[in-house]
Amino acid sequence: MTFELVKEILTTKGGLAPGPITPDASLAGAGVDSMALVVLSLQLEDRLGLEISEDDLSTAATVGGLAETISRHAERRV
């Protein structure tokens, strides 16, 4: 579910094309830049109450890595 949430936020709020957003895609390959990470961070806080900085998100190498980072933050919160 987390990957689908990341993809949905990046495409609907971040304005990215859905085609290149796959779990194995690099952030650059999927078009995820620093502004997209800011949008993702803000949406995660708004929707889920998760505070994850764009700096933390930018440590991921792939879109699937973004989902894993978000999952780890969510698990710590529980």
C-alpha positions as a Markdown table, in Angstrom:
| # | Residue | x | y | z |
|---|---|---|---|---|
| 1 | Met | 0.0 | 0.0 | 0.0 |
| 2 | Thr | 2.8 | 2.5 | 0.8 |
| 3 | Phe | 4.2 | 2.3 | -2.8 |
| 4 | Glu | 0.8 | 3.0 | -4.2 |
| 5 | Leu | 0.4 | 5.9 | -1.8 |
| 6 | Val | 3.7 | 7.4 | -2.9 |
| 7 | Lys | 2.9 | 7.0 | -6.5 |
| 8 | Glu | -0.6 | 8.5 | -6.0 |
| 9 | Ile | 0.9 | 11.6 | -4.2 |
| 10 | Leu | 3.7 | 12.1 | -6.7 |
| 11 | Thr | 1.3 | 11.9 | -9.7 |
| 12 | Thr | -1.7 | 13.8 | -8.3 |
| 13 | Lys | 0.0 | 16.4 | -6.1 |
| 14 | Gly | 3.5 | 16.3 | -7.5 |
| 15 | Gly | 2.5 | 16.5 | -11.1 |
| 16 | Leu | 4.7 | 13.6 | -12.2 |
| 17 | Ala | 3.8 | 11.2 | -15.0 |
| 18 | Pro | 2.8 | 7.7 | -13.6 |
| 19 | Gly | 4.6 | 5.7 | -16.2 |
| 20 | Pro | 8.2 | 6.0 | -14.9 |
| 21 | Ile | 7.1 | 5.6 | -11.3 |
| 22 | Thr | 7.9 | 2.0 | -10.5 |
| 23 | Pro | 9.4 | 0.5 | -7.3 |
| 24 | Asp | 12.7 | -0.1 | -9.0 |
| 25 | Ala | 13.0 | 3.3 | -10.7 |
| 26 | Ser | 15.6 | 5.7 | -9.4 |
| 27 | Leu | 14.3 | 8.9 | -8.1 |
| 28 | Ala | 15.9 | 10.8 | -11.0 |
| 29 | Gly | 14.6 | 8.3 | -13.5 |
| 30 | Ala | 11.1 | 8.7 | -12.2 |
| 31 | Gly | 11.4 | 12.5 | -12.3 |
| 32 | Val | 11.4 | 12.9 | -8.5 |
| 33 | Asp | 13.3 | 16.1 | -7.7 |
| 34 | Ser | 13.6 | 18.1 | -4.5 |
| 35 | Met | 10.3 | 19.8 | -5.0 |
| 36 | Ala | 8.5 | 16.5 | -5.5 |
| 37 | Leu | 10.0 | 15.4 | -2.2 |
| 38 | Val | 8.8 | 18.5 | -0.4 |
| 39 | Val | 5.3 | 17.8 | -1.8 |
| 40 | Leu | 5.5 | 14.2 | -0.7 |
| 41 | Ser | 6.7 | 15.2 | 2.8 |
| 42 | Leu | 3.9 | 17.7 | 3.2 |
| 43 | Gln | 1.2 | 15.3 | 2.0 |
| 44 | Leu | 2.5 | 12.5 | 4.3 |
| 45 | Glu | 2.2 | 14.9 | 7.2 |
| 46 | Asp | -1.3 | 16.1 | 6.1 |
| 47 | Arg | -2.7 | 12.7 | 5.3 |
| 48 | Leu | -1.0 | 10.4 | 7.8 |
| 49 | Gly | 0.4 | 12.7 | 10.5 |
| 50 | Leu | 3.9 | 11.5 | 9.6 |
| 51 | Glu | 6.7 | 14.1 | 9.9 |
| 52 | Ile | 9.4 | 13.0 | 7.5 |
| 53 | Ser | 11.7 | 15.6 | 6.1 |
| 54 | Glu | 12.6 | 15.8 | 2.5 |
| 55 | Asp | 16.2 | 15.2 | 3.6 |
| 56 | Asp | 15.2 | 11.9 | 5.0 |
| 57 | Leu | 13.3 | 11.0 | 1.9 |
| 58 | Ser | 16.1 | 12.0 | -0.4 |
| 59 | Thr | 18.3 | 9.2 | 1.1 |
| 60 | Ala | 16.3 | 6.7 | -0.8 |
| 61 | Ala | 17.8 | 5.5 | -4.1 |
| 62 | Thr | 14.6 | 4.3 | -5.6 |
| 63 | Val | 10.9 | 5.0 | -5.5 |
| 64 | Gly | 10.5 | 1.7 | -3.7 |
| 65 | Gly | 13.1 | 2.9 | -1.2 |
| 66 | Leu | 10.9 | 6.0 | -0.6 |
| 67 | Ala | 8.1 | 3.6 | 0.3 |
| 68 | Glu | 10.4 | 1.6 | 2.7 |
| 69 | Thr | 11.6 | 4.8 | 4.4 |
| 70 | Ile | 8.0 | 5.9 | 4.9 |
| 71 | Ser | 7.0 | 2.5 | 6.3 |
| 72 | Arg | 9.9 | 2.6 | 8.8 |
| 73 | His | 8.8 | 6.0 | 10.0 |
| 74 | Ala | 5.2 | 4.8 | 10.3 |
| 75 | Glu | 6.3 | 1.7 | 12.3 |
| 76 | Arg | 8.3 | 3.9 | 14.7 |
| 77 | Arg | 5.2 | 6.0 | 15.3 |
| 78 | Val | 3.1 | 3.0 | 16.4 |
